[in-house]
Every structure is written in structure tokens, then in C-alpha cells.
């Protein structure tokens, strides 16, 4: 019996540049499903951050605190000097550029205007990092500051993955290097962190707390104001209590049209930006 000729397409070699096979997709789907189950377990029930915080801290987003700290950054006024970045690294004893708590880089608008944008922790009201932490090591204080408990942190890095703004840094090693930003840009006001924990901007909460105890006003008195705000030579950064209508940040928000990064995420950030130009 005469053999039928094979279809020409069958003679073509199998493509080897496929990114994912059907088997790969099924494996990923299985892993993703398992991860979803694990996430559901650690973010609900007695081990959830909400439960841990409710039992041990008493902190949460629904508070009667008279303070709610916000920051404003005027991109039109910023000159890209990076003083804010260096002051942060000196004050919080962050010796490595790879570990920067305050991120900064040049950018350009669609209309061709060059500007420099800086991004500290945005201290979100609905913080994804808080929701995924399985041990309550990252939590929201009554004044809205998202803070780390380094003693509780287990280094799982869930919060680093969950943060949509890339402002968390994992400490891979114990750094014994001298801090190149000291003493020119400040001296260390907090202890250097141990290996294996997540680090991030704290709005210089140690200054806020100490300042309030001494009768200072954060955002007005330099001793109670974040180092990055103090270091700015053109006053492009503003800080203060959003619940006080006379605070610098309240006046800033009243006098300027501002936006927040990726508001569509629903994270409710506490850092507000003025656009770098007046383009439509």
C-alpha cells in the first residue's frame, strides 16, 4: 500500500524558542495555587498581622491619634542635588548605595521636561507590606507611619515582594564598612541593622517621637523633622501633620495641585508630588 505523503508542516523542525510549554504552565498554575493557599493562611486567622497587632500593639489605621504624618515633594523645584539621599544614608547609617532607603533617579516627562524624582517609603494607609507579613514585623502606627520591628522580622521578604514601589531593602550581610556619607551629611542617629532583616525609610520616626517629647513640631523644628527634608537646599520637600490645618504639609496640599504614585493601586500613600511642569 502506497504511503500517503506527510504534510509539509510536519517536516518543519519544532521551534525551540518557546518561552513556556503547556507542562510549564500547568506547573506554574499549581505552584501559584499553593502559594495562594499559603498566603491566605498567613494573612488571616490568629497568625495574621492584624491579629498580632491587635493583641500586642494596639496599632492600626483606624486610630484617634491627633497626628498623621505626610510628606510633599515638589518635582518642579527639585534640582536633583541628591542631598536628601545622602542625608538619609548618614542619619540612618545606611553605608551602601545598594541599600538606599530613599531612591532617586532622573526622568523625563512626555513633553520633554527633564526632572529628578525621589521616592522614600510612601507609608501607605492600605500598605500591602503590612498585609503579607506573617509575623507582624511591619505594622502601621497610630500616626500612620509604617514601621519595622527588626527583632520580630524573620527575613522572609514577603513585604519586599508585596511593595509596589520598590522601597524595601533586604540586609544580606552585616556591614562593617565606614559610612562614606558621615560626617559630611550627618551622624548616625539609629543603630545599624543586623543581617537578615528588611530595612526601609521610617520618616525619621526617632526624630518625630523625640521631638514631640521635647515640645518640638515635626516639619517646623529641624530637630523633629526628617533628615531628607532638612537637607533640601531649595525646600522641595515638606513634612508635617496632615490633621493640623496650619502645618507645612497642610498648606502645601492646599496651595498645590498634587498627585500620588499609582493611586490606582488603592494603597493611599502619604507622599504627595507636585508635577515637574504645567503641561496638559
N, C-alpha and C positions, 0 to 999 in steps of 0.2 A: 504494500500500500504506500502510495506516494505521500511523503511527509508534506504537510502544509507549511509554507514559508512563515517564519516568525515575523511578528510585527516589527517594523523598523525601530519603533520606540524602545522595544525590549533590548535591542542591541546596544543602546546608549549606556555608557557606564553610569553607575549610580553616583549621584552627587555626594561629595564628602564635606561640603561646606555648610551643611545644615547645622544650625545652632543647637536645636533641641529636637530629639526624637520623640515619638509618641511615648516610648517607655520612660524617657526622662521626664516628660510632662506628668505622667502618672505618679512617678516617684516624688516629684516636687509637690504635686497635689496632696499626696499622703503626708509628707513632711509638714506642709503648710497646715493641713487639718490637725495634725498632732500639736503643732505649735499653738494653734488657736485654742485647743483644749487646755493646754498648759497655761496659756495667758489668761483664760477665763478663770482657772483655778486660783492663780496667784493674785488676780485683780478683784476677786470677790471673796466673800466669806471672812472667817476670823483671821486669815493671814493677809488680807488686803491692806494697802496703805491707809485707807480710810479707817479701817478698824484699829490698826496700830496707832494712828494719830489720835483717834477719838479716845482711846484708852490711856495712852501715855503722854500725849502732848496737849490735847485740848485745842489744837490749832485747826484752822480751816478757812475756806474762802468766805463763809458767812460769819462775819465777826462784827462786834460792836466797837472795834478799835477806832480811835479818833484819828489814826494815821493810815494813809495809803500812799506809798512812795512810788512816784513815776519819774521818768526822765524824758527830756526833749532834746533832739539833735537837729540842728539847722544845717542841712546839707548845702544850702546856698552860702552860708557864712563860713563853713569849714574850709580850711586852706590845705588840708592834707599833711600837716606837720608831723603827725603821729605822736605828739606829746602825750595824748590821752592813753595811748597804748603803752608807752614806756613808763608813765607814772603808775599805771595799773600793775605792771610787772615788778616795779620796785616795791610798791606798798604792800602787795600781796605775796611778795617773794616768789615770783614765777621767773626763774632764770632762763628758761628755754623758749625760743620763738615757737617751737612746735606745740608748746603748752599754753599759748596765749589765751587768756580769758576774754580779752577784748579784741575782736577781729577787725581788721581794716584793710581796704584794698581800693584801687582806683576803678572807676566805672564811667560809663558814658550814656547819656540819655538818647532816645531815638532821634531827637532833634540835633544831636551832635555836641551837646554840652558836657564837658568833662567835669567830673566831681569825684570826691573821695568819700566813701561810705564806711562807717564804723558800726560794729554790731556787738554789743555786750550781751549778756543773758537778758532776755526780754521780760523775765519774771511774769510769765503768763498767769492770768487768773484761772484759766482752764488748762493747766500745764500737763501735757502728755507724759512728761518725765515722772511726774508725781504719780500718775495713774498706773504706770507699769512697774514701779519699784516694788519688789516683793517683800521688802523688809522695812519700809518706811524710812529709808535713809535720806530720801529727798522729800521735802514737805513744804507747805506754804504757811508762813507765819501769819498771825492775825493782821499784821500791817501789809500783807500782800507780797512780801519778799520770799522768793523761792530759795530755800537754803539746803545745805548738805550737813548731815551728821556723819562725819568721817569715821567715827567709832562703829557705827552701825553698818556702813557700806560694805558689801561683800564683793564688789568689783564685777558684778555680772554684766554690766554695761547696757542693760536694758534701756536705761534712761538716755544713754548716748545715742542709741538707735532710734528711740522714740522722738527725740528732739528734732523738730523740723527746721531749726535754724542753725544747726551745727555749731553750738557754743559750749559744748561739754567736752572735757578732755580727760582721757584715762592716763593715770600716772603709772607708766610701765616700770619705772625704776626709782630707787632712792637717789635723788640728785644731791651730790656733794659739791657741785660746781659753784664758783662765786657768781653772784648775780651781777651781770655787766651793767645793769641799769641803776645800781646803787653805788655811791650815794647821790649821784647827779640828779636822779629823778625821784628820790625819796629813800626812805629806810623801811625795812620790813616791820610791819605792824601786826602781822599774824604769823603763826608757826608754819614752816614748810610742811606740806602734807607727806604722809608715809606712802610707800609703794602699794599699788593695787587698789586705789580708790579713784573715783571720779572727782574732778575739780571743775569749778566754774565761777563766773562773776557773782558777787554777793551784794552788789550795790554798796560795797564797803560797809557792811552791816555793823561791823565793830565800831566804826566811827559814828554811825547813826545812834546806836544804843548808848555809847559812852557820852555822846554829845547831849542827848536828851537828859541823861542823868545829871549832867553839869549845867543844864539850863540853856543849852545852845539850840539853834534852829537849823536842822539839816536843809541844805540848799541856800542858806543865807550865811551862816557862820562856817568858815572854812574847816574848822576842826571837826565838824559834824557832817561834812559833805564828801561824797565820793571823790577819790583822788583824780579820776579822769576829768571830772567837772572842774576841779580847781586848776588843773594843768592847762586847760584850753586857753591860748593867748587871745582868742577872738570871741570868747563867750558863746561858742557854738553849741555848748552843752548846758542844759538847765536841769535842775533837780528840785524836788520838793514834795510836799504833802498835797495830793490832789483833793483832799477833803477840806483844805483851807483855801478859801477863795482869794486870799491875799498872798498866797505862796508864789514863788517864782514860776513853778510849773503851771499853776492855775492861770496865771497871767499870760504865760507863753501859749497855752492852749486856746485862750480867749482871743489873743492877738494874731494868731497864725492859723492858716489852713494846714492841717497836718494829716498824715496817714500813718498806718502801722503795717509792718511787713506781713504779707499773706494773711490778711484778715479773714479770708475765706476759709482758713483752717479752723476758725472758731476758738482760737486759743486765748483771745483777749489779752494781747501783750500790753505791758506797761511802759514801753518805749515808743515815743511818738516822733515822727520825722517831718521836717519841712522840705518840700521838694527843692532840687538844686536850681530850678529856673521856673519861669512863669509860662512855659509852653502849654498850649492847649492839649 
